[in-house]
Amino acid sequence: MAQDIDSMIGGMSRREKIAQIIIDAAYSKESPEKLASHEKLAQSGLGGLIVMDDDLAPCMEMLNTLQQKAQIPMLVSIDGEWGASMRFYEFASFPKAMQMGALPSEELVYEAGKAIGEELAQIKIFANYAPVVDINNNPANPVIGVRSFGEDREKVAAYGSAYMRGMKDGGVAGSAKHFPGHGDTNVDSHKGLPVLEFNRSRLDSLELYPFRRLIADGVDMVMVGHLSVPALDPSGTPASISEPIVTGLLRKELGFQGIIITDALGMKGVATDYGDASVAAYKAGADILLMPQNAAKTIEDLDKLFKNGELEEAELDTRVRKVLSLKKRLGMLAEGYSPIVAPSEAVRYSFRPKTEALIQRISDESMTVVKGNEVLPMPKGKTAYVAVNSATPESEQFFLELCKETFPADRFCLEGDFGKPEIEALKEKLKGYDQVIIGLHSGTPVKRSGGPRRETLITEEQFEAMGEWAKEAGNVTGILFGNPYKLIDLQAYKFFKTFIVAYSDTAFNNRAAARAITRGGAKGQLPVSID
């Protein structure tokens, strides 16, 4: 028989209740002392764990050990925006949100969310801190960027909702982040405190828009970010520990009755000036405290405040009830449920041909032609492929796929600190070719010499020389296997006969780019502005 939540709460000590609203980080390669402290927390009633970058089998072994110490199964969670691969190399990597933002409809976004939910649920990770529904309309944003579906509020809201609903149908709870909106910032909240200097009207019309949509569509959790928003809290207090923002805006004004979770409480955006922010986050109204700097101390500090009468235990019971209700909905409190996952089975689950086929379909349909779509497919002829900084096995897939399409292609390379003389020499060498394809890969990225601190796959000077080549020859096609925002710095793309954005240097995208060139019909729509 499933456990009754109210009876469970009635049988818990206050410290066990406090522990139940905490999610701590766990990593299989930590010291024996640290792992022993995790075991002690599990025994004390810890509510959940977040897995970090790890090897799959050792991580499952660690989780099994910790779950065996817990009286109530712990909610294992992950920051897996592009799937389990974000933390476990054994899984295939889904495209990041910005590439999915290039899809012509939300259908495949839903399918991606569902597939990600299914692969996580198989290894009993039942909460994913995704999707990002920040509207990235600031090209200089150092932390969101390709994690966002783009700069259009309607698309971010619709695609974020589709991703969330897919995950839910796949058996996993999602979390809209980073409330109230981290897209138009130029500070990374891991390193400092971003400030949104916008008025309430602007916030209502833009930043808050996707959150309203996901709340209406039944998102399980909303993650509050570490950013100062004076229009919402004139004190400048970070949103994650601001009662006017957490309780006043999110809970009361927007009517969100699900679980409010903080972003990681050890991040410098909140930890530097506010010490251990766990108590402040609880007072602000957070239901779950994610990754306190010291979980045991957080339990101790909050317990003292309850003893002193500064906090009411009835409110704690309400938050614990939310956590347990989520666990119940996810099947974790059902009779006969076991949180144990055999490591060998987890590794077997990581290989799913159906998932890889879906990733390839998303890659194919998101290829974006930003110049010269009308001249595709490329005519068959003597073709030279110039691979720039192609230092990864994944980048070989483009050439292999190109040849598969029966193009008589030859491969050439440019690597690292090459300059105009090397480009001129190669241009002369390739004069007898009918067409030239230049692929900008990410094997050995080089920082540009000036301007915004964005990393480009080549320097601006190198690309300008390529643009001159393309303008003169008239038969040069370019492909960027990277962030489309890079084209703000590389405006010479306009001189190419055709130019394609392939978003990232994966084997899937290399195959997709080759197909776009040789078959045509690319459907992707650029999700951000590059001019």
N, C-alpha and C positions, 0 to 999 in steps of 0.2 A: 504493500500500500504506500502511495506517495506520502511524503512527510507534510504535515500541516504547518504552514509558515508561522502562524501566530503561536502555535505550541513550541516551535523551534526557538522563536525569539524569547518566549517565556522561560525556556530552559537555559538561556545563555547568560553568562556573567557580563557585566558592563564592559570589561576589557575585551571580551570575546566579540561583543557587538562592535566596538571601535575597530578591532582588527578586521572585521568583516567588510568594512568600507575602505580598506586599504588594498592597493595593488602594488606589489613590489617587483623589482627587476630580478631576473634569474638567468644565470649564465653557467653552462656546464664546466667551463675552464677556470672558474673562480677558485680561490684558495680553499683548503679544507675548513679553515676557520669560518670563512664566509658562508660556505655551504651548510655548515653546522648551525649558523645563525638563521638561515632560511628554514631549516628543519624545526628550529625552536619557534619561529614565527608561525609555521604551518600548524604546529601543535597548539598554539595559542589562539587559533581561529582566523588566520589570515584569509581575507576574502578572495584574493586572486594573485596571479603572477603575470608579468609581461616577459615574453622571451625576447632575447637580444640576438644579434648576429651569432650564429652557432652552427655546429655540425649536427645534422638531424638525429642520428642514432644516439649519441651521447646526451643530447638535450632531452630526448624522450626518456632515457634512463634516469636522468636527474628529476624530471617531472614525476615519473612513477614513484621515485623514492619520497619526494615531498608530498605527493597526494596520499601516500600510505600513512603519513603522519597526521593528516587532516581529518577531523570529525565530519566536516561538511566539505564536499568536493570544492576545490578552488577553481575559480573561473580563470582559465588560461587564455591570455590575450596576446595580441601581436600588433605591431605597427607595420602592417603589410599592405601599403597603398597599391602596389602592383603585384600583390599576391604573396604567397609564402616565400617566394624567391627573394623577397626583400631582406629576409633574415636567414634563409636556408638555401645554399647554392644548389642543392639537389633538385629543386623545383624549376620548371621553366618560367621565365619572366614574362609577365604580361606587359603590354605597352603602358607607359606612364599616362597620366590623365590628359596631358596636353595632346598627345597623339590620339587618344580616344576622342578628344574634343574636335578632331579633324574629321571624324566619321560623319556621314551625311544624315544619320538618324541615330536615335538612342537604342535601337534594337540590340546591336552588338555590345553596347555598354551594359545593358541588363544581363546579357549572356555571360559577359566577362565577370560581372559581380557574382552571378550564380555559380560559375565554375570556381571562382576564388573561394566562395563560401563552402562549396563541396570539398575542395582539397583541404581546407582548414578543418572542417568538421570531421573529416576522416581521421585526422590526428588529434582530435578533441581539443582544438583551439577554437573556442566558441565566441570570441569577440575580436573584432578587427577595428583599429582606430582609423577608419576610412569611411566615407570618402572625404577628401579635401574639397570644400565648397567655397574656398576663398576665390574671389574674382581677381585674377592676376592682370591688372591693367597698368602695372609699373614694370617696365623692362629691366630696371635696375634692382628689382626685388632679389635679395641674395638667398632666400630660403624657400620660397614657394615655387615660382617659375613653372617648370614642367610638371609639377605636382598638381597644378590647377587645370581644369577643363578649358580655360581660356579667359578672355576679357569680356565676354558677353554674358550678362546676368541671366538671360533666359536659358541659354545653353548650359551654363554652370548649374542652374537650378534643375533643369530637366535631366541632364546627364548624371548629376549627383544623385538625384532621386532614383533614377534607373539602376545605378550601381548599387545603391543601398537596398532597393527592393530585391535585386538579384541575390545579394548576399543573404538577405533574410530568407528568401526561398531556398537558398542553399544550406540553411541551418545555422547561420552565424549572425550575431548582432553587430550592427554598424554604429559608427560614431561620426556625426557631422563635425567638421573642424575647419578653422580655428576661430570660434566665436569671439567677438562679433565681426571678424573679418580681417585677415592678415595679408590680403593681396596687394594693397597699395602701400607697401612699406619698403624702406631701404635699409632696415636693420634686421639682423637675424636674432630672434628671441632666444636662441641657444646661447648667444654671446652678449646680448644687451637688451634694453627695453625699447621696442619700437613705440612710436607715438603716432596715432591717427589724428591729424589736425583738421578734421572735417566737421561740419555742422550736422545737426540731427537730421535735417532734411536730406542731405546727401547720403548719410548712413542708412536711412530708411529706404531710399530709392535704389541703393546699390549694395553695400556690404551685407545688410540684413536680409536682402531679398531671398537668396538661396536657402538661408536657415528657416525662414517662414515656410518655404515650400516643403522642405524635408520634415519639419515638425508636423505639418498638415498631413504628410504622407506616412507618418508613423515611425520615424527614426527612433531607435532604442536609446541612444545616447547623444549628447552634444558635448563636445570638448571645448572648454573655455581656454583661450590663449593668453599668453603673457604679453599683453600690449596695453599701453595707456591710451585711453580715449576720453579726453577732457569733456567732450560734448555729452558723454554719458555719465561720467564721474569727474566733476571739476577738481577733485583732489589729485588726479593723476595716478591714483592707485592702479596697479595692473589689473586687468579685467578678471583674471583668475582668482583674485582675492578681494574683489570689489563687491560689496553687498548690493549697491545700486545696479550693478550690471548683472550679477549672477541671479540674485533673488528679484530685484526690482524689475529688470528688463526681461531676462530670459524666462524666469519662472512665472512672474505675475503678468507682465504686459503681453508677452508672446504666448503665454499659456502653456508652456512646455511642462508636462507632468512626468516625463521620463527621467532617465538618470543623467544628472549633470556631473561630468568628470573634468578634473583639471588636466591641463597639459603637465608634462613631467615637472615635478616640483623642485628638481635640482637644477633646472635651466637657469642661466645667469639673468635672463629677463625678469625673474622674480626672486632668485636666491641671493643675488649680490647685495641688494639694498634692503631686503626684507627678511634676511636670515632664513630660518626654517619656516617656510610659509604655510605649512600644513594646517596649523591652528587657524590662521587667518582665512585659509580657503574653506575650512569647515564653517567658521563663523559667517562667511559670505554666503553660504548655502550649497556648497558642493556636496554631492552625494557620495562620490568616490574620490579619494586622494591617490593620485597616480605618482608612484616612484618618489615618496618622500626621501629626504636626504638620509634619514635614519628612522625606519619604520617603528622599531622598538621604542625609540624616544617619543615618536609621535603618539603612540598608544599611551605612554606614561603621561605626557603633557596634557592630552585631552582628558584622561581619567582624572587628573588633579582638578581640572576645571569643572567636571561634573561633581566631584566631591565638595568643591567650594560653592556649589550652587550657581556658578556662572553660566552653565549650560543645562538644558532640560533633557532628561533621558527620553521623554516621549518623542522628541524630535529625532533623537538618535534611532529610536525604534522605527520611525517612518522611513529613514534612509536605509536601514538594514532590511526592512520589508521590501523595498525596491530592488535591492541587490538579490535577495532570495527569490523574489518573484521572477526576475530575469532568469536566474538559474533554473527555476521550475519550468519556465516556458521553453528553455533550451533542452529540457529533458534530464538535467543533471541531478534532480531530486527524485526521479522516478525509481520505483522499486526495482532492484536488480541492476541499476546503473553502476558501471565501473569506469573510473577515470583513467584506468591503466591502458597504455598503448604499447604494444610490442615493438621495440625498435626496428626489427627486421620488417615488420608489416608497414611501419611508417615509411621506410625507404622504398618499399614496393609501391606504396600509394603515390609516391612522388613522380612516378613515370606514368603519364596518362596520354596516350596518343590522341585521344579526343580533344584534350586541352590544347595540345600543340597545334592541332588542326584549326582550332578556334583562334589561337594567337596568330596563326598565319593568315587567316581570313581577315582579322582586324588589321593586320599589317598591310595586306593587299588593298583593302578598301579605304585606308587612311592616307595612302601615298598622295602627296599634294604637289601639283604642278603649279609653280608660281610664275612661270614664263614659258610660253610656247606650247601649250597643250594641243593646239591645232595641228602641230606637225608630228604628233605621235599617232600610231607607232612609228618608230624609226625605221627607215628603209634598210633592208639587208644590203650590206656592202662591207668592204674592208674596214674593220673597226679597230681602233686603238683604245685600250682602257688604261688610264693613268690613275693608279691608286696612290692617294696622298696620305701619308702616315698610316699605312695599313699594317699595323703590327699585331693584329689579333686574328685568330682562326676564323672568327665570325665574318670578317671583311672579305675573306676568300670566296664566300658564298655568292657574291655578286658576279664575279668573273665566271664561276662555275655555272651559274644559272644563265648567264649571257651566252656562253658556249652551248649550253643545252638547247637554246632557242635557235641553233644552227647559224649563229653569226660567226664569220671567220675573224675571230678577235685575237689580238695580241696584247699582252699585259706589260705595263711599264710602271715604274715606281718613282715617287719623290718622297724623301724622308727628312724630317727634322729641320735643320737650319739651312735649308736651301734658299737660293736667291734668284734674282732675275737672270744671271748668266746661265744657271742650270735650266731654267724654264725656257730660255731662248734656244739653248742647245737641243732640248727635247722637242721644241716646236719645229725646228729645222729637220729633225730626224723623222717627224711624223707627217711631213708634207705630202707623202704619197698615199695617205689614208683617206678614205671617203668621209669618215667621221671620227671624232674624238670624244670620248666620255671621260670626264674628270670626276672621280669620287673622293669627297672630303671625309675621311674616316677619323676615328678618335683614338687610334692606338698610341700616338705620342703627341698629345696636345701641347701647344705652345701659347704662352700668354701674349696678348698683343702689347705693343710698346707704349701706347698712351690711351687716354680716354677712360671710360668706365671700366672697372675691374671685372670684366666678364672674360671668361676663358674661351678662346676661339680655337678651332681645330688647326688653323694656320694664322699667320700674322696678316694684318690688313695690307701690308706692302706686298706680301706674296700673292694675295688674292687679286690685288689690282693688276699685277703683272699677268695673271691668268685671264683677267677680264680683257686686257689689251689683246691677248692672244685670241680670245673668243670673238672680239669685235672685228679683228682683222681677218680671221679665217672664215667665220660665218658657219662653221660646221661643228661647233663644240657644245656638248651637253654637259651640264653640271648637276651633281647630286650632293646634298648636305646630309650626312648621317649625324645630325645633331639638333640642338635647340634652334627653332626658327628665329628666335630673337637675335641670333648671331648675325643674321642678314642685315640688321640695323647697322652693324659695323662693316659689313661686306656688301655694299650696295652695287659692286661691279657684277653681281649676279645678273643684272639687267642686260648685260652685253652678251650673254650666252644665248645660243639658239633656243635651248630648252633648259629649264632649271627646276629640279625636283627637291622638295624637302622630305627626307626619309626619317627624321626625328631622332633616331638613335642607332648606334652601330651594332645591331643584333643580326644574327643569321636570318631571322624572319624578315627584317626590314631590308637586308641586302637582297634576298630573293624577291621581295615585293617590288623593290626599285627596278630590278632587272626586268620584271614582268611588265611594269608600267612603261618602260622604254620599248620593249619588244612587242608588246601586245596592245598598248594604249588603254584608254578607258579609265584612267585614274580618277577616283571620285572624291578625294580628300578636299576639305575646305579649311583654309588657314584659320586657326582659332585665335590668333593675335595679330596685331598690326606690326608691319616691319618697315614702313616708310615714315 
